[in-house]
Amino acid sequence: MNDHSKKQSVNSRRSFIARFGGVLAAAAALTKTTFGGDLERESQLVPASPLTPRYTERRIPRDGVSLHVEDQGSGKPVVLLHGWPDSSRLWRNQIPFLVANGFRAIAPDQRGFGRSDRPEGVAAYSLQNAVADLVGILDALRIDAADIVAHDWGASVAWLTATAHPNRVRRLVVLSVPHPLAPFTLRQREMAWYMLFFQFEGIAEAWLQRDDWVLFREMLRGNGDIDRYISDLSRPDALKASLNWYRANVAPHLPESPRKLPPVEAPTLGIWSSNDHYLDGERMKMSGQFVKAPWRYEQIDGASHWIPLDAPDRLNQFLIEWLG
């Protein structure tokens, strides 16, 4: 792309930011949900043996949506939840490590992402549905309670699951995203401009894909699995489905009384990285006040928002310390 085109793209983005500024991101109200369904299909790809851990790919139906789930190893179950714009592939450095240390690692592609279905309509992507997906996966796998490790939107799902279904969450590790009731900071409002941008259906999709995804690439600042994301999001309705997570859960609304959520009863480890350009670590630090059980905060310096990719060894060590 020539210099003139680059300048046009940057100026367009600055103009957009100047007009719309920051946004208050608020978690969706949590309501009781129902779930059902058993395993639709199980594909035993690698037989279990002392030297070769069991590896299974499953399709789990949940309220008309088929969820792709990777299930590897045996032992204490731990569910790994990704966020935007990832898939279960985010955890490729954690799954083998957990399996080698005696865990059963379960990594779904959340609805709208990866190999899972992309249902129509914004409401399908509410956090209530995502929480019900997680509980439905545990039920289908006949797991009473599991450890949860979660990043980005996955962390939002994990926080709310821990409050709505405390008996299903044994221990919790949340990356990047704080408790939904953690007070907002001015820095967080400034960092969250993109959440307002994502509300404009059709417009956000067009801008993100324009000129070989130049704005998308700029937003990610060279971090994450950019080429994989672009490949995944280029599929029919995939980008729209991924943005519907923001439209369903953080759409602008009038001021209202603060929500009340029961305290988290699971021991919780919150991790934030110093090069996160989207979330303020101060809110993660404040999340401990909403945890009734033991709470621990850790900061990883030098890592971007994508902690599992940038600091896999450090993260794996924290996981063993906290979950083991």
C-alpha distance (Angstrom), angle and dihedral (degrees) to the residues before:
residue distance angle dihedral
M1 . . .
N2 3.83 . .
D3 3.82 125.0 .
H4 3.80 93.3 -104.9
S5 3.82 91.8 55.4
K6 3.81 91.3 47.1
K7 3.80 90.7 51.3
Q8 3.81 91.3 49.0
S9 3.81 91.7 50.8
V10 3.83 94.2 47.8
N11 3.82 92.4 45.7
S12 3.81 90.8 49.7
R13 3.77 91.5 52.3
R14 3.83 92.8 47.1
S15 3.78 89.8 50.1
F16 3.79 90.6 52.0
I17 3.82 92.6 48.9
A18 3.80 92.7 47.0
R19 3.79 91.4 53.7
F20 3.76 98.6 45.7
G21 3.84 105.0 27.4
G22 3.80 120.2 179.9
V23 3.78 130.6 -19.2
L24 3.76 137.1 -145.2
A25 3.81 107.9 -118.1
A26 3.80 112.6 -153.7
A27 3.78 128.0 -178.4
A28 3.79 115.9 -117.9
A29 3.78 118.6 -103.1
L30 3.75 110.2 -92.2
T31 3.79 116.5 -126.5
K32 3.77 132.5 176.2
T33 3.77 112.8 -86.5
T34 3.75 136.1 -169.6
F35 3.75 129.1 -138.1
G36 3.76 140.0 -180.0
G37 3.75 146.8 159.1
D38 3.76 135.6 97.4
L39 3.76 131.5 -123.6
E40 3.77 110.0 -51.1
R41 3.78 95.8 -164.6
E42 3.77 137.9 -7.5
S43 3.78 122.2 -157.8
Q44 3.80 112.7 -166.8
L45 3.79 100.1 -154.8
V46 3.80 99.2 168.7
P47 3.81 122.2 27.6
A48 3.77 117.3 -126.7
S49 3.78 117.8 -106.7
P50 3.81 136.9 146.9
L51 3.80 89.6 -94.6
T52 3.81 100.6 33.3
P53 3.82 115.5 53.3
R54 3.79 116.5 -140.5
Y55 3.81 113.7 -95.4
T56 3.79 120.6 -168.2
E57 3.80 134.2 173.8
R58 3.78 114.3 -155.8
R59 3.79 139.0 -174.5
I60 3.79 109.4 -146.4
P61 3.82 119.0 -170.7
R62 3.79 117.4 -141.6
D63 3.81 121.8 174.6
G64 3.79 93.8 -31.1
V65 3.81 94.8 -42.6
S66 3.81 121.7 107.7
L67 3.80 112.4 -143.4
H68 3.79 123.2 -158.4
V69 3.81 111.4 -138.2
E70 3.80 130.5 -176.7
D71 3.80 113.1 -150.9
Q72 3.79 119.0 -173.1
G73 3.77 136.5 169.0
S74 3.78 130.5 -0.9
G75 3.76 137.0 -101.3
K76 3.79 128.9 61.1
P77 3.83 108.4 10.5
V78 3.80 120.4 -121.0
V79 3.81 121.6 -178.4
L80 3.81 118.0 -150.8
L81 3.82 116.3 -155.8
H82 3.81 122.3 -166.4
G83 3.80 129.8 -159.9
W84 3.82 139.3 -155.2
P85 2.99 124.9 4.3
D86 3.79 96.3 -6.7
S87 3.79 139.4 92.9
S88 3.79 133.6 -155.5
R89 3.82 85.4 -69.2
L90 3.82 86.6 81.6
W91 3.82 88.8 77.6
R92 3.81 98.5 54.0
N93 3.82 91.5 117.5
Q94 3.80 94.3 47.0
I95 3.83 103.6 43.2
P96 3.85 97.8 63.7
F97 3.80 90.1 44.2
L98 3.80 93.4 50.7
V99 3.81 92.6 45.5
A100 3.82 91.0 49.8
N101 3.80 88.1 53.4
G102 3.78 95.2 53.3
F103 3.80 103.4 -91.2
R104 3.78 130.8 129.2
A105 3.82 103.7 -130.3
I106 3.83 116.3 -152.9
A107 3.80 116.0 -174.3
P108 3.82 119.3 176.8
D109 3.77 127.8 -169.8
Q110 3.79 99.7 -124.7
R111 3.81 117.3 -126.7
G112 3.80 111.6 -72.5
F113 3.81 93.4 21.6
G114 3.80 137.4 88.0
R115 3.79 114.7 -20.2
S116 3.80 96.2 -19.2
D117 3.79 122.6 104.0
R118 3.79 121.8 -83.1
P119 3.81 105.2 -141.6
E120 3.79 120.0 -158.5
G121 3.78 123.6 -108.3
V122 3.79 133.8 42.5
A123 3.82 94.3 -104.1
A124 3.80 91.1 63.3
Y125 3.81 88.9 71.0
S126 3.79 98.6 56.0
L127 3.77 117.0 132.2
Q128 3.80 88.0 -117.5
N129 3.80 88.8 64.9
A130 3.80 92.7 44.7
V131 3.81 91.2 51.6
A132 3.80 89.4 49.4
D133 3.82 88.9 50.0
L134 3.80 90.5 56.3
V135 3.79 93.5 47.3
G136 3.80 89.5 45.9
I137 3.81 91.1 53.3
L138 3.80 90.9 51.5
D139 3.79 90.2 49.1
A140 3.81 93.4 47.8
L141 3.81 90.2 51.0
R142 3.83 90.5 45.1
I143 3.79 92.6 -120.9
D144 3.79 115.8 150.6
A145 3.81 96.4 -166.7
A146 3.79 135.9 -3.0
D147 3.76 141.7 -177.6
I148 3.81 111.0 -104.2
V149 3.82 125.0 -146.6
A150 3.78 112.4 -177.0
H151 3.81 142.4 172.1
D152 3.81 133.6 -163.6
W153 3.85 110.5 -28.7
G154 3.79 86.8 2.5
A155 3.80 87.7 62.2
S156 3.80 90.7 53.7
V157 3.81 88.7 52.4
A158 3.81 90.5 48.2
W159 3.81 94.8 49.6
L160 3.80 92.4 51.2
T161 3.79 93.6 43.3
A162 3.80 88.9 54.0
T163 3.81 90.4 53.8
A164 3.82 98.1 41.5
H165 3.82 98.6 37.2
P166 3.82 106.5 24.1
N167 3.80 92.1 162.3
R168 3.83 90.6 62.4
V169 3.83 97.4 54.9
R170 3.79 118.1 70.7
R171 3.82 101.4 174.5
L172 3.78 129.5 -4.6
V173 3.80 134.3 -145.3
V174 3.82 115.3 -176.8
L175 3.79 122.1 -172.5
S176 3.81 124.1 -155.8
V177 3.83 100.0 -26.4
P178 3.83 117.7 88.9
H179 3.79 129.5 -145.7
P180 3.84 109.7 -66.7
L181 3.80 92.0 -116.9
A182 3.81 95.9 50.7
P183 3.83 106.9 124.2
F184 3.78 116.2 -100.9
T185 3.79 120.1 -114.0
L186 3.78 127.1 -151.8
R187 3.78 88.9 -114.9
Q188 3.81 90.8 55.7
R189 3.80 91.3 51.6
E190 3.79 89.6 52.4
M191 3.79 93.9 46.4
A192 3.81 93.4 50.0
W193 3.83 97.9 65.6
Y194 3.80 91.0 115.9
M195 3.81 91.5 62.3
L196 3.81 89.6 65.3
F197 3.80 91.0 44.9
F198 3.82 89.9 54.5
Q199 3.82 90.7 57.7
F200 3.82 92.0 73.3
E201 3.80 102.2 89.1
G202 3.78 112.7 -146.5
I203 3.80 92.5 7.3
A204 3.80 95.3 66.7
E205 3.80 91.0 45.5
A206 3.80 91.8 50.9
W207 3.79 95.0 47.5
L208 3.81 94.7 46.1
Q209 3.83 92.6 52.3
R210 3.80 97.2 39.7
D211 3.83 118.7 117.8
D212 3.81 95.0 5.5
W213 3.83 93.9 -43.4
V214 3.81 93.4 -57.3
L215 3.83 95.9 157.8
F216 3.80 91.4 46.0
R217 3.80 89.7 51.3
E218 3.81 91.6 48.5
M219 3.79 91.7 50.0
L220 3.80 92.0 52.9
R221 3.84 91.8 47.5
G222 3.79 92.5 -146.9
N223 3.82 93.1 -55.5
G224 3.79 130.0 124.2
D225 3.81 127.4 17.8
I226 3.80 95.2 -45.8
D227 3.81 98.9 168.7
R228 3.81 91.5 45.9
Y229 3.80 91.0 48.5
I230 3.79 92.0 51.3
S231 3.79 91.1 48.4
D232 3.81 92.0 49.9
L233 3.81 95.4 43.1
S234 3.80 92.4 48.2
R235 3.81 90.7 69.7
P236 3.84 117.3 101.7
D237 3.83 110.8 -68.7
A238 3.82 92.4 -13.4
L239 3.81 96.3 119.5
K240 3.80 91.5 45.8
A241 3.80 91.2 49.4
S242 3.81 92.0 51.0
L243 3.82 92.8 49.7
N244 3.80 90.5 48.5
W245 3.80 87.3 73.7
Y246 3.82 86.8 68.6
R247 3.80 94.1 41.0
A248 3.79 92.4 51.2
N249 3.80 97.5 45.4
V250 3.82 113.3 24.2
A251 3.80 104.7 31.8
P252 3.84 113.5 144.2
H253 3.81 113.7 -93.9
L254 3.78 140.3 167.8
P255 3.81 119.4 -81.6
E256 3.78 113.6 -82.6
S257 3.78 140.0 173.6
P258 3.79 114.5 -75.3
R259 3.77 114.0 -93.4
K260 3.76 121.5 -116.9
L261 3.78 121.8 -132.6
P262 3.78 127.7 175.7
P263 3.80 114.3 -108.5
V264 3.78 119.2 -92.0
E265 3.79 109.1 -99.5
A266 3.81 97.3 -169.4
P267 3.81 119.7 90.8
T268 3.80 102.9 -101.9
L269 3.79 135.5 -155.8
G270 3.81 115.8 -165.3
I271 3.81 118.3 -162.9
W272 3.80 127.4 -171.2
S273 3.82 130.3 176.1
S274 3.80 124.8 -138.3
N275 3.83 95.2 -133.0
D276 3.80 94.2 54.8
H277 3.82 106.0 129.1
Y278 3.81 95.5 -174.1
L279 3.81 107.7 47.8
D280 3.80 131.8 45.3
G281 3.78 114.0 -128.0
E282 3.81 91.8 -147.6
R283 3.80 88.7 73.5
M284 3.79 91.3 53.3
K285 3.80 89.6 51.6
M286 3.82 89.8 52.4
S287 3.81 91.8 50.7
G288 3.78 91.7 84.3
Q289 3.79 91.0 76.9
F290 3.83 88.5 67.9
V291 3.81 94.0 52.4
K292 3.79 117.3 88.3
A293 3.80 93.1 -173.9
P294 3.83 126.9 62.5
W295 3.81 111.6 -51.2
R296 3.80 130.4 -160.3
Y297 3.80 130.8 -179.0
E298 3.79 124.1 -158.5
Q299 3.80 130.5 -179.3
I300 3.79 123.4 -156.4
D301 3.79 110.4 -155.8
G302 3.78 120.0 -146.1
A303 3.82 97.0 17.5
S304 3.78 123.0 117.2
H305 3.80 125.4 -133.1
W306 3.83 87.7 -75.5
I307 3.80 97.5 75.4
P308 3.84 96.0 164.9
L309 3.82 89.4 59.4
D310 3.80 101.3 36.1
A311 3.81 100.5 41.5
P312 3.83 106.9 20.7
D313 3.81 96.7 150.3
R314 3.79 93.9 48.6
L315 3.79 91.6 46.4
N316 3.80 92.6 47.2
Q317 3.77 90.4 53.0
F318 3.80 90.8 52.1
L319 3.81 90.2 49.2
I320 3.78 93.5 53.4
E321 3.79 91.8 46.4
W322 3.80 93.5 48.9
L323 3.80 102.5 34.9
G324 3.77 100.6 31.0
